Amino acid sequence: MQYDSIERKKASTFEVEVYECEIHLKFRLIEEKGVFEGHDQLLEALIDAFAYGTDEYMEPVQVEVTAQEVSELHASPQMRRRLIRLRNSGDMA
């Protein structure tokens, strides 16, 4: 089985960093009435609809995506511990 993925250059050292990402999506969607009443599944349903792509039931109005590397000091303690584990891991090379 093959998966579409971003190819990463093989390097002798594996580098990981912390990124702050921001996504603004605005789109119009034709959907069954009442689907968006429950807040639990609202975000999941909207992301699924957007990920499916533009069709006759969904049209994007505005899409903005930014990602920038930030100091690991901005990350939570849990994320910093995960970053340390990744950097110390032997399987990542």
PDB file of N, CA, C and O in Angstrom, chain B, residues numbered from 101:
ATOM      1  N   MET B 101       0.845  -1.171   0.000  1.00  0.00           N
ATOM      2  CA  MET B 101       0.000   0.000   0.000  1.00  0.00           C
ATOM      3  C   MET B 101       0.890   1.233   0.000  1.00  0.00           C
ATOM      4  O   MET B 101       1.853   1.302   0.763  1.00  0.00           O
ATOM      5  N   GLN B 102       0.578   2.207  -0.848  1.00  0.00           N
ATOM      6  CA  GLN B 102       1.354   3.428  -0.915  1.00  0.00           C
ATOM      7  C   GLN B 102       0.516   4.592  -0.416  1.00  0.00           C
ATOM      8  O   GLN B 102      -0.700   4.621  -0.600  1.00  0.00           O
ATOM      9  N   TYR B 103       1.172   5.539   0.211  1.00  0.00           N
ATOM     10  CA  TYR B 103       0.512   6.734   0.704  1.00  0.00           C
ATOM     11  C   TYR B 103       1.171   7.939   0.075  1.00  0.00           C
ATOM     12  O   TYR B 103       2.385   7.963  -0.123  1.00  0.00           O
ATOM     13  N   ASP B 104       0.361   8.946  -0.242  1.00  0.00           N
ATOM     14  CA  ASP B 104       0.922  10.201  -0.713  1.00  0.00           C
ATOM     15  C   ASP B 104       1.460  10.931   0.505  1.00  0.00           C
ATOM     16  O   ASP B 104       0.741  11.132   1.484  1.00  0.00           O
ATOM     17  N   SER B 105       2.706  11.322   0.446  1.00  0.00           N
ATOM     18  CA  SER B 105       3.293  12.038   1.563  1.00  0.00           C
ATOM     19  C   SER B 105       4.367  12.966   1.048  1.00  0.00           C
ATOM     20  O   SER B 105       4.823  12.854  -0.090  1.00  0.00           O
ATOM     21  N   ILE B 106       4.755  13.870   1.895  1.00  0.00           N
ATOM     22  CA  ILE B 106       5.831  14.787   1.573  1.00  0.00           C
ATOM     23  C   ILE B 106       7.136  14.035   1.748  1.00  0.00           C
ATOM     24  O   ILE B 106       7.387  13.439   2.795  1.00  0.00           O
ATOM     25  N   GLU B 107       7.957  14.066   0.722  1.00  0.00           N
ATOM     26  CA  GLU B 107       9.241  13.375   0.819  1.00  0.00           C
ATOM     27  C   GLU B 107      10.211  14.233   1.610  1.00  0.00           C
ATOM     28  O   GLU B 107      10.320  15.440   1.394  1.00  0.00           O
ATOM     29  N   ARG B 108      10.911  13.591   2.528  1.00  0.00           N
ATOM     30  CA  ARG B 108      11.889  14.276   3.356  1.00  0.00           C
ATOM     31  C   ARG B 108      13.263  13.813   2.937  1.00  0.00           C
ATOM     32  O   ARG B 108      13.493  12.619   2.740  1.00  0.00           O
ATOM     33  N   LYS B 109      14.176  14.754   2.801  1.00  0.00           N
ATOM     34  CA  LYS B 109      15.539  14.386   2.444  1.00  0.00           C
ATOM     35  C   LYS B 109      16.150  13.569   3.569  1.00  0.00           C
ATOM     36  O   LYS B 109      16.015  13.905   4.746  1.00  0.00           O
ATOM     37  N   LYS B 110      16.822  12.495   3.190  1.00  0.00           N
ATOM     38  CA  LYS B 110      17.509  11.669   4.175  1.00  0.00           C
ATOM     39  C   LYS B 110      18.757  12.430   4.620  1.00  0.00           C
ATOM     40  O   LYS B 110      19.573  12.843   3.796  1.00  0.00           O
ATOM     41  N   ALA B 111      18.889  12.602   5.892  1.00  0.00           N
ATOM     42  CA  ALA B 111      20.048  13.315   6.432  1.00  0.00           C
ATOM     43  C   ALA B 111      20.633  12.495   7.558  1.00  0.00           C
ATOM     44  O   ALA B 111      19.967  11.630   8.128  1.00  0.00           O
ATOM     45  N   SER B 112      21.876  12.773   7.869  1.00  0.00           N
ATOM     46  CA  SER B 112      22.525  12.032   8.941  1.00  0.00           C
ATOM     47  C   SER B 112      21.979  12.457  10.305  1.00  0.00           C
ATOM     48  O   SER B 112      22.053  11.688  11.264  1.00  0.00           O
ATOM     49  N   THR B 113      21.435  13.661  10.402  1.00  0.00           N
ATOM     50  CA  THR B 113      20.834  14.113  11.648  1.00  0.00           C
ATOM     51  C   THR B 113      19.389  14.509  11.383  1.00  0.00           C
ATOM     52  O   THR B 113      19.060  15.068  10.337  1.00  0.00           O
ATOM     53  N   PHE B 114      18.549  14.210  12.337  1.00  0.00           N
ATOM     54  CA  PHE B 114      17.131  14.518  12.241  1.00  0.00           C
ATOM     55  C   PHE B 114      16.867  15.737  13.101  1.00  0.00           C
ATOM     56  O   PHE B 114      17.165  15.731  14.295  1.00  0.00           O
ATOM     57  N   GLU B 115      16.312  16.781  12.509  1.00  0.00           N
ATOM     58  CA  GLU B 115      16.049  18.002  13.258  1.00  0.00           C
ATOM     59  C   GLU B 115      14.547  18.219  13.396  1.00  0.00           C
ATOM     60  O   GLU B 115      13.799  18.093  12.427  1.00  0.00           O
ATOM     61  N   VAL B 116      14.125  18.541  14.585  1.00  0.00           N
ATOM     62  CA  VAL B 116      12.730  18.881  14.839  1.00  0.00           C
ATOM     63  C   VAL B 116      12.690  20.232  15.529  1.00  0.00           C
ATOM     64  O   VAL B 116      13.558  20.553  16.340  1.00  0.00           O
ATOM     65  N   GLU B 117      11.695  21.004  15.206  1.00  0.00           N
ATOM     66  CA  GLU B 117      11.519  22.332  15.784  1.00  0.00           C
ATOM     67  C   GLU B 117      10.061  22.517  16.173  1.00  0.00           C
ATOM     68  O   GLU B 117       9.208  21.701  15.823  1.00  0.00           O
ATOM     69  N   VAL B 118       9.783  23.579  16.890  1.00  0.00           N
ATOM     70  CA  VAL B 118       8.418  23.919  17.284  1.00  0.00           C
ATOM     71  C   VAL B 118       7.911  24.993  16.323  1.00  0.00           C
ATOM     72  O   VAL B 118       8.597  25.979  16.056  1.00  0.00           O
ATOM     73  N   TYR B 119       6.709  24.786  15.816  1.00  0.00           N
ATOM     74  CA  TYR B 119       6.097  25.735  14.892  1.00  0.00           C
ATOM     75  C   TYR B 119       4.770  26.209  15.454  1.00  0.00           C
ATOM     76  O   TYR B 119       4.020  25.440  16.055  1.00  0.00           O
ATOM     77  N   GLU B 120       4.495  27.479  15.251  1.00  0.00           N
ATOM     78  CA  GLU B 120       3.190  28.027  15.593  1.00  0.00           C
ATOM     79  C   GLU B 120       2.428  28.167  14.284  1.00  0.00           C
ATOM     80  O   GLU B 120       2.877  28.848  13.361  1.00  0.00           O
ATOM     81  N   CYS B 121       1.277  27.519  14.214  1.00  0.00           N
ATOM     82  CA  CYS B 121       0.500  27.487  12.978  1.00  0.00           C
ATOM     83  C   CYS B 121      -0.853  28.147  13.208  1.00  0.00           C
ATOM     84  O   CYS B 121      -1.462  28.010  14.269  1.00  0.00           O
ATOM     85  N   GLU B 122      -1.301  28.863  12.191  1.00  0.00           N
ATOM     86  CA  GLU B 122      -2.588  29.540  12.271  1.00  0.00           C
ATOM     87  C   GLU B 122      -3.333  29.306  10.967  1.00  0.00           C
ATOM     88  O   GLU B 122      -2.779  29.468   9.880  1.00  0.00           O
ATOM     89  N   ILE B 123      -4.592  28.923  11.093  1.00  0.00           N
ATOM     90  CA  ILE B 123      -5.418  28.645   9.923  1.00  0.00           C
ATOM     91  C   ILE B 123      -6.719  29.427  10.056  1.00  0.00           C
ATOM     92  O   ILE B 123      -7.404  29.354  11.076  1.00  0.00           O
ATOM     93  N   HIS B 124      -7.045  30.177   9.007  1.00  0.00           N
ATOM     94  CA  HIS B 124      -8.325  30.879   8.933  1.00  0.00           C
ATOM     95  C   HIS B 124      -9.054  30.347   7.713  1.00  0.00           C
ATOM     96  O   HIS B 124      -8.582  30.488   6.584  1.00  0.00           O
ATOM     97  N   LEU B 125     -10.200  29.740   7.943  1.00  0.00           N
ATOM     98  CA  LEU B 125     -11.004  29.201   6.854  1.00  0.00           C
ATOM     99  C   LEU B 125     -12.374  29.862   6.888  1.00  0.00           C
ATOM    100  O   LEU B 125     -12.993  30.018   7.941  1.00  0.00           O
ATOM    101  N   LYS B 126     -12.812  30.233   5.735  1.00  0.00           N
ATOM    102  CA  LYS B 126     -14.179  30.733   5.608  1.00  0.00           C
ATOM    103  C   LYS B 126     -14.721  30.123   4.325  1.00  0.00           C
ATOM    104  O   LYS B 126     -14.152  30.304   3.248  1.00  0.00           O
ATOM    105  N   PHE B 127     -15.834  29.392   4.452  1.00  0.00           N
ATOM    106  CA  PHE B 127     -16.420  28.783   3.273  1.00  0.00           C
ATOM    107  C   PHE B 127     -17.919  28.648   3.446  1.00  0.00           C
ATOM    108  O   PHE B 127     -18.450  28.685   4.556  1.00  0.00           O
ATOM    109  N   ARG B 128     -18.575  28.492   2.324  1.00  0.00           N
ATOM    110  CA  ARG B 128     -20.016  28.272   2.330  1.00  0.00           C
ATOM    111  C   ARG B 128     -20.262  26.796   2.074  1.00  0.00           C
ATOM    112  O   ARG B 128     -19.595  26.170   1.250  1.00  0.00           O
ATOM    113  N   LEU B 129     -21.230  26.253   2.794  1.00  0.00           N
ATOM    114  CA  LEU B 129     -21.469  24.825   2.740  1.00  0.00           C
ATOM    115  C   LEU B 129     -22.970  24.551   2.712  1.00  0.00           C
ATOM    116  O   LEU B 129     -23.725  25.111   3.506  1.00  0.00           O
ATOM    117  N   ILE B 130     -23.387  23.703   1.809  1.00  0.00           N
ATOM    118  CA  ILE B 130     -24.778  23.235   1.797  1.00  0.00           C
ATOM    119  C   ILE B 130     -24.800  21.930   2.580  1.00  0.00           C
ATOM    120  O   ILE B 130     -24.111  20.973   2.225  1.00  0.00           O
ATOM    121  N   GLU B 131     -25.591  21.894   3.643  1.00  0.00           N
ATOM    122  CA  GLU B 131     -25.615  20.723   4.513  1.00  0.00           C
ATOM    123  C   GLU B 131     -27.025  20.533   5.048  1.00  0.00           C
ATOM    124  O   GLU B 131     -27.827  21.466   5.062  1.00  0.00           O
ATOM    125  N   GLU B 132     -27.310  19.344   5.478  1.00  0.00           N
ATOM    126  CA  GLU B 132     -28.607  19.022   6.061  1.00  0.00           C
ATOM    127  C   GLU B 132     -28.852  19.877   7.299  1.00  0.00           C
ATOM    128  O   GLU B 132     -27.955  20.070   8.120  1.00  0.00           O
ATOM    129  N   LYS B 133     -30.070  20.385   7.422  1.00  0.00           N
ATOM    130  CA  LYS B 133     -30.425  21.245   8.548  1.00  0.00           C
ATOM    131  C   LYS B 133     -30.263  20.476   9.862  1.00  0.00           C
ATOM    132  O   LYS B 133     -30.658  19.315   9.966  1.00  0.00           O
ATOM    133  N   GLY B 134     -29.683  21.132  10.848  1.00  0.00           N
ATOM    134  CA  GLY B 134     -29.522  20.532  12.165  1.00  0.00           C
ATOM    135  C   GLY B 134     -28.199  19.828  12.383  1.00  0.00           C
ATOM    136  O   GLY B 134     -27.898  19.429  13.508  1.00  0.00           O
ATOM    137  N   VAL B 135     -27.399  19.664  11.337  1.00  0.00           N
ATOM    138  CA  VAL B 135     -26.119  18.958  11.471  1.00  0.00           C
ATOM    139  C   VAL B 135     -25.171  19.710  12.391  1.00  0.00           C
ATOM    140  O   VAL B 135     -24.392  19.089  13.115  1.00  0.00           O
ATOM    141  N   PHE B 136     -25.223  21.028  12.375  1.00  0.00           N
ATOM    142  CA  PHE B 136     -24.251  21.821  13.127  1.00  0.00           C
ATOM    143  C   PHE B 136     -24.755  22.284  14.488  1.00  0.00           C
ATOM    144  O   PHE B 136     -24.213  23.233  15.054  1.00  0.00           O
ATOM    145  N   GLU B 137     -25.764  21.640  15.013  1.00  0.00           N
ATOM    146  CA  GLU B 137     -26.280  22.034  16.322  1.00  0.00           C
ATOM    147  C   GLU B 137     -25.413  21.530  17.468  1.00  0.00           C
ATOM    148  O   GLU B 137     -25.314  22.200  18.496  1.00  0.00           O
ATOM    149  N   GLY B 138     -24.791  20.381  17.321  1.00  0.00           N
ATOM    150  CA  GLY B 138     -23.940  19.838  18.382  1.00  0.00           C
ATOM    151  C   GLY B 138     -22.523  20.360  18.257  1.00  0.00           C
ATOM    152  O   GLY B 138     -21.887  20.173  17.220  1.00  0.00           O
ATOM    153  N   HIS B 139     -22.018  21.009  19.290  1.00  0.00           N
ATOM    154  CA  HIS B 139     -20.679  21.588  19.249  1.00  0.00           C
ATOM    155  C   HIS B 139     -19.577  20.535  19.237  1.00  0.00           C
ATOM    156  O   HIS B 139     -18.461  20.807  18.794  1.00  0.00           O
ATOM    157  N   ASP B 140     -19.886  19.329  19.724  1.00  0.00           N
ATOM    158  CA  ASP B 140     -18.865  18.279  19.793  1.00  0.00           C
ATOM    159  C   ASP B 140     -18.336  17.885  18.422  1.00  0.00           C
ATOM    160  O   ASP B 140     -17.130  17.715  18.244  1.00  0.00           O
ATOM    161  N   GLN B 141     -19.223  17.741  17.468  1.00  0.00           N
ATOM    162  CA  GLN B 141     -18.813  17.296  16.137  1.00  0.00           C
ATOM    163  C   GLN B 141     -18.709  18.433  15.131  1.00  0.00           C
ATOM    164  O   GLN B 141     -18.377  18.191  13.970  1.00  0.00           O
ATOM    165  N   LEU B 142     -18.981  19.654  15.541  1.00  0.00           N
ATOM    166  CA  LEU B 142     -18.991  20.779  14.608  1.00  0.00           C
ATOM    167  C   LEU B 142     -17.641  20.972  13.915  1.00  0.00           C
ATOM    168  O   LEU B 142     -17.579  21.018  12.687  1.00  0.00           O
ATOM    169  N   LEU B 143     -16.567  21.085  14.687  1.00  0.00           N
ATOM    170  CA  LEU B 143     -15.250  21.311  14.087  1.00  0.00           C
ATOM    171  C   LEU B 143     -14.844  20.157  13.186  1.00  0.00           C
ATOM    172  O   LEU B 143     -14.324  20.374  12.092  1.00  0.00           O
ATOM    173  N   GLU B 144     -15.077  18.942  13.637  1.00  0.00           N
ATOM    174  CA  GLU B 144     -14.735  17.767  12.833  1.00  0.00           C
ATOM    175  C   GLU B 144     -15.501  17.752  11.509  1.00  0.00           C
ATOM    176  O   GLU B 144     -14.927  17.455  10.461  1.00  0.00           O
ATOM    177  N   ALA B 145     -16.785  18.069  11.555  1.00  0.00           N
ATOM    178  CA  ALA B 145     -17.604  18.075  10.336  1.00  0.00           C
ATOM    179  C   ALA B 145     -17.134  19.158   9.371  1.00  0.00           C
ATOM    180  O   ALA B 145     -17.077  18.927   8.163  1.00  0.00           O
ATOM    181  N   LEU B 146     -16.799  20.330   9.889  1.00  0.00           N
ATOM    182  CA  LEU B 146     -16.336  21.423   9.028  1.00  0.00           C
ATOM    183  C   LEU B 146     -14.986  21.102   8.395  1.00  0.00           C
ATOM    184  O   LEU B 146     -14.787  21.364   7.209  1.00  0.00           O
ATOM    185  N   ILE B 147     -14.064  20.544   9.157  1.00  0.00           N
ATOM    186  CA  ILE B 147     -12.747  20.183   8.613  1.00  0.00           C
ATOM    187  C   ILE B 147     -12.889  19.073   7.580  1.00  0.00           C
ATOM    188  O   ILE B 147     -12.235  19.112   6.537  1.00  0.00           O
ATOM    189  N   ASP B 148     -13.736  18.085   7.858  1.00  0.00           N
ATOM    190  CA  ASP B 148     -13.972  17.018   6.882  1.00  0.00           C
ATOM    191  C   ASP B 148     -14.511  17.582   5.574  1.00  0.00           C
ATOM    192  O   ASP B 148     -14.071  17.190   4.493  1.00  0.00           O
ATOM    193  N   ALA B 149     -15.462  18.502   5.676  1.00  0.00           N
ATOM    194  CA  ALA B 149     -16.049  19.093   4.471  1.00  0.00           C
ATOM    195  C   ALA B 149     -14.993  19.863   3.681  1.00  0.00           C
ATOM    196  O   ALA B 149     -14.944  19.774   2.454  1.00  0.00           O
ATOM    197  N   PHE B 150     -14.154  20.615   4.380  1.00  0.00           N
ATOM    198  CA  PHE B 150     -13.125  21.390   3.697  1.00  0.00           C
ATOM    199  C   PHE B 150     -12.057  20.480   3.107  1.00  0.00           C
ATOM    200  O   PHE B 150     -11.581  20.725   1.999  1.00  0.00           O
ATOM    201  N   ALA B 151     -11.677  19.441   3.829  1.00  0.00           N
ATOM    202  CA  ALA B 151     -10.647  18.512   3.345  1.00  0.00           C
ATOM    203  C   ALA B 151     -11.131  17.735   2.126  1.00  0.00           C
ATOM    204  O   ALA B 151     -10.325  17.373   1.269  1.00  0.00           O
ATOM    205  N   TYR B 152     -12.413  17.475   2.035  1.00  0.00           N
ATOM    206  CA  TYR B 152     -12.980  16.755   0.893  1.00  0.00           C
ATOM    207  C   TYR B 152     -12.780  17.545  -0.389  1.00  0.00           C
ATOM    208  O   TYR B 152     -12.594  16.973  -1.463  1.00  0.00           O
ATOM    209  N   GLY B 153     -12.821  18.867  -0.265  1.00  0.00           N
ATOM    210  CA  GLY B 153     -12.538  19.724  -1.419  1.00  0.00           C
ATOM    211  C   GLY B 153     -13.764  20.417  -1.967  1.00  0.00           C
ATOM    212  O   GLY B 153     -14.902  20.119  -1.604  1.00  0.00           O
ATOM    213  N   THR B 154     -13.488  21.349  -2.851  1.00  0.00           N
ATOM    214  CA  THR B 154     -14.545  22.125  -3.474  1.00  0.00           C
ATOM    215  C   THR B 154     -15.394  21.237  -4.375  1.00  0.00           C
ATOM    216  O   THR B 154     -14.878  20.491  -5.206  1.00  0.00           O
ATOM    217  N   ASP B 155     -16.678  21.333  -4.195  1.00  0.00           N
ATOM    218  CA  ASP B 155     -17.627  20.651  -5.075  1.00  0.00           C
ATOM    219  C   ASP B 155     -18.879  21.515  -5.130  1.00  0.00           C
ATOM    220  O   ASP B 155     -18.844  22.684  -4.747  1.00  0.00           O
ATOM    221  N   GLU B 156     -19.982  20.950  -5.604  1.00  0.00           N
ATOM    222  CA  GLU B 156     -21.190  21.767  -5.726  1.00  0.00           C
ATOM    223  C   GLU B 156     -21.826  22.102  -4.379  1.00  0.00           C
ATOM    224  O   GLU B 156     -22.758  22.903  -4.318  1.00  0.00           O
ATOM    225  N   TYR B 157     -21.324  21.488  -3.287  1.00  0.00           N
ATOM    226  CA  TYR B 157     -21.892  21.736  -1.960  1.00  0.00           C
ATOM    227  C   TYR B 157     -21.000  22.601  -1.067  1.00  0.00           C
ATOM    228  O   TYR B 157     -21.422  22.999   0.019  1.00  0.00           O
ATOM    229  N   MET B 158     -19.787  22.894  -1.505  1.00  0.00           N
ATOM    230  CA  MET B 158     -18.866  23.683  -0.686  1.00  0.00           C
ATOM    231  C   MET B 158     -18.047  24.605  -1.566  1.00  0.00           C
ATOM    232  O   MET B 158     -17.481  24.183  -2.575  1.00  0.00           O
ATOM    233  N   GLU B 159     -17.989  25.882  -1.170  1.00  0.00           N
ATOM    234  CA  GLU B 159     -17.151  26.826  -1.896  1.00  0.00           C
ATOM    235  C   GLU B 159     -16.316  27.628  -0.897  1.00  0.00           C
ATOM    236  O   GLU B 159     -16.869  28.238   0.018  1.00  0.00           O
ATOM    237  N   PRO B 160     -14.986  27.634  -1.064  1.00  0.00           N
ATOM    238  CA  PRO B 160     -14.144  28.422  -0.179  1.00  0.00           C
ATOM    239  C   PRO B 160     -14.315  29.907  -0.454  1.00  0.00           C
ATOM    240  O   PRO B 160     -14.435  30.327  -1.605  1.00  0.00           O
ATOM    241  N   VAL B 161     -14.324  30.690   0.607  1.00  0.00           N
ATOM    242  CA  VAL B 161     -14.431  32.136   0.495  1.00  0.00           C
ATOM    243  C   VAL B 161     -13.084  32.773   0.835  1.00  0.00           C
ATOM    244  O   VAL B 161     -12.634  33.698   0.159  1.00  0.00           O
ATOM    245  N   GLN B 162     -12.452  32.265   1.887  1.00  0.00           N
ATOM    246  CA  GLN B 162     -11.158  32.815   2.313  1.00  0.00           C
ATOM    247  C   GLN B 162     -10.357  31.697   2.973  1.00  0.00           C
ATOM    248  O   GLN B 162     -10.875  30.971   3.822  1.00  0.00           O
ATOM    249  N   VAL B 163      -9.087  31.564   2.578  1.00  0.00           N
ATOM    250  CA  VAL B 163      -8.202  30.570   3.163  1.00  0.00           C
ATOM    251  C   VAL B 163      -6.859  31.234   3.425  1.00  0.00           C
ATOM    252  O   VAL B 163      -6.213  31.723   2.498  1.00  0.00           O
ATOM    253  N   GLU B 164      -6.443  31.252   4.675  1.00  0.00           N
ATOM    254  CA  GLU B 164      -5.142  31.795   5.046  1.00  0.00           C
ATOM    255  C   GLU B 164      -4.452  30.805   5.975  1.00  0.00           C
ATOM    256  O   GLU B 164      -5.027  30.370   6.972  1.00  0.00           O
ATOM    257  N   VAL B 165      -3.223  30.455   5.641  1.00  0.00           N
ATOM    258  CA  VAL B 165      -2.457  29.521   6.454  1.00  0.00           C
ATOM    259  C   VAL B 165      -1.068  30.107   6.685  1.00  0.00           C
ATOM    260  O   VAL B 165      -0.399  30.527   5.740  1.00  0.00           O
ATOM    261  N   THR B 166      -0.642  30.134   7.931  1.00  0.00           N
ATOM    262  CA  THR B 166       0.718  30.575   8.244  1.00  0.00           C
ATOM    263  C   THR B 166       1.339  29.596   9.228  1.00  0.00           C
ATOM    264  O   THR B 166       0.652  28.991  10.051  1.00  0.00           O
ATOM    265  N   ALA B 167       2.639  29.459   9.126  1.00  0.00           N
ATOM    266  CA  ALA B 167       3.392  28.632  10.067  1.00  0.00           C
ATOM    267  C   ALA B 167       4.754  29.272  10.224  1.00  0.00           C
ATOM    268  O   ALA B 167       5.416  29.603   9.241  1.00  0.00           O
ATOM    269  N   GLN B 168       5.162  29.442  11.453  1.00  0.00           N
ATOM    270  CA  GLN B 168       6.490  30.004  11.685  1.00  0.00           C
ATOM    271  C   GLN B 168       7.153  29.287  12.840  1.00  0.00           C
ATOM    272  O   GLN B 168       6.508  28.904  13.816  1.00  0.00           O
ATOM    273  N   GLU B 169       8.450  29.116  12.709  1.00  0.00           N
ATOM    274  CA  GLU B 169       9.228  28.468  13.757  1.00  0.00           C
ATOM    275  C   GLU B 169       9.286  29.408  14.957  1.00  0.00           C
ATOM    276  O   GLU B 169       9.513  30.609  14.809  1.00  0.00           O
ATOM    277  N   VAL B 170       9.078  28.847  16.144  1.00  0.00           N
ATOM    278  CA  VAL B 170       9.140  29.637  17.378  1.00  0.00           C
ATOM    279  C   VAL B 170      10.100  28.968  18.346  1.00  0.00           C
ATOM    280  O   VAL B 170      10.433  27.792  18.201  1.00  0.00           O
ATOM    281  N   SER B 171      10.526  29.711  19.305  1.00  0.00           N
ATOM    282  CA  SER B 171      11.409  29.171  20.333  1.00  0.00           C
ATOM    283  C   SER B 171      10.677  28.070  21.092  1.00  0.00           C
ATOM    284  O   SER B 171       9.483  28.177  21.373  1.00  0.00           O
ATOM    285  N   GLU B 172      11.412  27.016  21.419  1.00  0.00           N
ATOM    286  CA  GLU B 172      10.776  25.927  22.170  1.00  0.00           C
ATOM    287  C   GLU B 172      10.330  26.378  23.551  1.00  0.00           C
ATOM    288  O   GLU B 172       9.548  25.682  24.200  1.00  0.00           O
ATOM    289  N   LEU B 173      10.807  27.524  24.013  1.00  0.00           N
ATOM    290  CA  LEU B 173      10.372  28.053  25.307  1.00  0.00           C
ATOM    291  C   LEU B 173       8.898  28.471  25.275  1.00  0.00           C
ATOM    292  O   LEU B 173       8.265  28.590  26.324  1.00  0.00           O
ATOM    293  N   HIS B 174       8.353  28.694  24.076  1.00  0.00           N
ATOM    294  CA  HIS B 174       6.936  29.027  23.953  1.00  0.00           C
ATOM    295  C   HIS B 174       6.046  27.796  24.055  1.00  0.00           C
ATOM    296  O   HIS B 174       4.834  27.921  24.234  1.00  0.00           O
ATOM    297  N   ALA B 175       6.629  26.619  23.944  1.00  0.00           N
ATOM    298  CA  ALA B 175       5.857  25.369  24.004  1.00  0.00           C
ATOM    299  C   ALA B 175       5.544  25.009  25.453  1.00  0.00           C
ATOM    300  O   ALA B 175       6.212  25.461  26.383  1.00  0.00           O
ATOM    301  N   SER B 176       4.530  24.198  25.619  1.00  0.00           N
ATOM    302  CA  SER B 176       4.175  23.730  26.958  1.00  0.00           C
ATOM    303  C   SER B 176       5.265  22.792  27.466  1.00  0.00           C
ATOM    304  O   SER B 176       6.039  22.267  26.666  1.00  0.00           O
ATOM    305  N   PRO B 177       5.343  22.569  28.770  1.00  0.00           N
ATOM    306  CA  PRO B 177       6.324  21.620  29.300  1.00  0.00           C
ATOM    307  C   PRO B 177       6.185  20.227  28.689  1.00  0.00           C
ATOM    308  O   PRO B 177       7.189  19.560  28.441  1.00  0.00           O
ATOM    309  N   GLN B 178       4.953  19.781  28.444  1.00  0.00           N
ATOM    310  CA  GLN B 178       4.737  18.471  27.836  1.00  0.00           C
ATOM    311  C   GLN B 178       5.314  18.419  26.423  1.00  0.00           C
ATOM    312  O   GLN B 178       5.929  17.426  26.034  1.00  0.00           O
ATOM    313  N   MET B 179       5.114  19.491  25.657  1.00  0.00           N
ATOM    314  CA  MET B 179       5.632  19.518  24.292  1.00  0.00           C
ATOM    315  C   MET B 179       7.158  19.598  24.298  1.00  0.00           C
ATOM    316  O   MET B 179       7.806  19.000  23.439  1.00  0.00           O
ATOM    317  N   ARG B 180       7.733  20.317  25.241  1.00  0.00           N
ATOM    318  CA  ARG B 180       9.204  20.391  25.335  1.00  0.00           C
ATOM    319  C   ARG B 180       9.785  19.029  25.680  1.00  0.00           C
ATOM    320  O   ARG B 180      10.827  18.649  25.146  1.00  0.00           O
ATOM    321  N   ARG B 181       9.120  18.283  26.571  1.00  0.00           N
ATOM    322  CA  ARG B 181       9.590  16.931  26.893  1.00  0.00           C
ATOM    323  C   ARG B 181       9.533  16.030  25.666  1.00  0.00           C
ATOM    324  O   ARG B 181      10.454  15.249  25.428  1.00  0.00           O
ATOM    325  N   ARG B 182       8.455  16.132  24.883  1.00  0.00           N
ATOM    326  CA  ARG B 182       8.327  15.341  23.657  1.00  0.00           C
ATOM    327  C   ARG B 182       9.431  15.719  22.670  1.00  0.00           C
ATOM    328  O   ARG B 182       9.992  14.848  22.005  1.00  0.00           O
ATOM    329  N   LEU B 183       9.742  16.994  22.570  1.00  0.00           N
ATOM    330  CA  LEU B 183      10.803  17.473  21.683  1.00  0.00           C
ATOM    331  C   LEU B 183      12.154  16.900  22.098  1.00  0.00           C
ATOM    332  O   LEU B 183      12.940  16.485  21.246  1.00  0.00           O
ATOM    333  N   ILE B 184      12.426  16.876  23.391  1.00  0.00           N
ATOM    334  CA  ILE B 184      13.681  16.306  23.900  1.00  0.00           C
ATOM    335  C   ILE B 184      13.745  14.818  23.577  1.00  0.00           C
ATOM    336  O   ILE B 184      14.786  14.321  23.149  1.00  0.00           O
ATOM    337  N   ARG B 185      12.625  14.097  23.782  1.00  0.00           N
ATOM    338  CA  ARG B 185      12.599  12.664  23.464  1.00  0.00           C
ATOM    339  C   ARG B 185      12.853  12.419  21.981  1.00  0.00           C
ATOM    340  O   ARG B 185      13.593  11.505  21.617  1.00  0.00           O
ATOM    341  N   LEU B 186      12.246  13.226  21.135  1.00  0.00           N
ATOM    342  CA  LEU B 186      12.455  13.073  19.695  1.00  0.00           C
ATOM    343  C   LEU B 186      13.916  13.323  19.314  1.00  0.00           C
ATOM    344  O   LEU B 186      14.500  12.588  18.518  1.00  0.00           O
ATOM    345  N   ARG B 187      14.487  14.362  19.893  1.00  0.00           N
ATOM    346  CA  ARG B 187      15.890  14.674  19.583  1.00  0.00           C
ATOM    347  C   ARG B 187      16.837  13.612  20.077  1.00  0.00           C
ATOM    348  O   ARG B 187      17.879  13.380  19.464  1.00  0.00           O
ATOM    349  N   ASN B 188      16.497  12.952  21.185  1.00  0.00           N
ATOM    350  CA  ASN B 188      17.363  11.917  21.751  1.00  0.00           C
ATOM    351  C   ASN B 188      17.099  10.523  21.170  1.00  0.00           C
ATOM    352  O   ASN B 188      17.853   9.585  21.428  1.00  0.00           O
ATOM    353  N   SER B 189      16.045  10.399  20.401  1.00  0.00           N
ATOM    354  CA  SER B 189      15.662   9.115  19.852  1.00  0.00           C
ATOM    355  C   SER B 189      16.639   8.688  18.766  1.00  0.00           C
ATOM    356  O   SER B 189      17.040   9.500  17.931  1.00  0.00           O
ATOM    357  N   GLY B 190      17.020   7.422  18.776  1.00  0.00           N
ATOM    358  CA  GLY B 190      17.932   6.900  17.769  1.00  0.00           C
ATOM    359  C   GLY B 190      17.239   6.529  16.479  1.00  0.00           C
ATOM    360  O   GLY B 190      17.893   6.420  15.442  1.00  0.00           O
ATOM    361  N   ASP B 191      15.896   6.327  16.514  1.00  0.00           N
ATOM    362  CA  ASP B 191      15.202   5.872  15.300  1.00  0.00           C
ATOM    363  C   ASP B 191      14.875   7.013  14.342  1.00  0.00           C
ATOM    364  O   ASP B 191      14.406   6.748  13.235  1.00  0.00           O
ATOM    365  N   MET B 192      15.095   8.228  14.706  1.00  0.00           N
ATOM    366  CA  MET B 192      14.661   9.347  13.886  1.00  0.00           C
ATOM    367  C   MET B 192      15.620   9.663  12.747  1.00  0.00           C
ATOM    368  O   MET B 192      15.264  10.419  11.843  1.00  0.00           O
ATOM    369  N   ALA B 193      16.811   9.112  12.767  1.00  0.00           N
ATOM    370  CA  ALA B 193      17.781   9.436  11.696  1.00  0.00           C
ATOM    371  C   ALA B 193      17.486   8.667  10.444  1.00  0.00           C
ATOM    372  O   ALA B 193      18.194   8.813   9.448  1.00  0.00           O
TER     373      ALA B 193
END
